[in-house]
Amino acid sequence: MKKKQRRSQRRSNDYQGICRLDKLKPGCRGRIRRHRGKGAIRRRLLDLGLVPETTVAVICVAPLNDPILLKLETDQIALRKQEAALIEIEMLPKDSI
């Protein structure tokens, strides 16, 4: 019985639209919630403009799924999947920015 409750809780979390940046498909948008990176990697992501509350959109993914091209509010950057996995985002409807 507890397993079913846990599964339903996981589904409800997915429904809220919280995921990692590396899981977004091309054309999807999201708002950065937080970073899980440490040290130099965190500093690099912040320097690139990937700060909390910034809206990002995935433009395209390279043929081997690494790197991904992101559109920030003012810039476009390419980011490795392993670095994108460190960024937690809140998914937004496709028509909002």
N, C-alpha and C positions, 0 to 999 in steps of 0.2 A: 504494500500500500504506500509506503514512504517513497519508493522509487517513482511511482506514478506522480506523486506530488512534486518531487524534484524535477521531473521532466516538464511538468506543466509550468513550474517556476522558470525554467530555462527558456521555454517558449515565450513566456510573457516578457522576459528580458529582451529576447530577439525582437519581439513585436514593438518594443519601445524605440528601436532603431539605433541601438548602441553597438558599434563594432569597431574593428581595427581598420585603418586606412588601406592596408594591403588587400582587404577583402572586397573593396568597392569595384564595381564593373565600370567600363567606359560609359560616360554619359551620366553617371550618378554623382550626387553632390552630398557634402556633409560639412558639419561645423566641428572644428577641433575642440575636444573637451579637455584632454590632458596628455602628457608625455610619460612614457615609462622608461625612457632612455636615461642614462647616467653619464656624467662627466663630459668628455669631448663630443660625444655623439649628440647629447642633449644641446650643448652649446651650438653645434653646427646647425641643427634643425631650427633652433630659435633664430640664428643669424640668417637663415634662408627665408624667414618670414612665417614659419609654421608655429605660430603662437596660439594659445587658447583663444577661442571665440572667432578665429579666422575661418572664413568659408572657403572650402576647396572643392574642385571638381576634377574627376579623372577624365582626361581627354583621350588617351589611348594607352595601350600596353604593348610593349615590344613583343616580337614573335615568340621568344622563349619565356615570356611572362616576367622579364626583369630587364630593365627598369620600367617604371611607370611614369607617364607624363602628367603632371598636375597643373591645373590653372588655379592660382590664388586670386585674390581680389584684384591685384595689379600686375602680377608676374606669372610666368610659366617656368616650372622647374621639373627636372627628371630626378627621380628618387629610387634607390634600390628597394626591393621588396622587404629585405630584412630591416631596413630603417623605417619603412612605412608601417611595419608590424608593431613598432614601438609607439605609434600614435593612435589614441582612442578618439573616435569621432561619433557624433550624433548624426544619423542620416537625415537628409532633408528631401522634400519633394523635388523632382527634376526641374520644375519650372521656377524655383525660387533661388535667388542670390541677392 
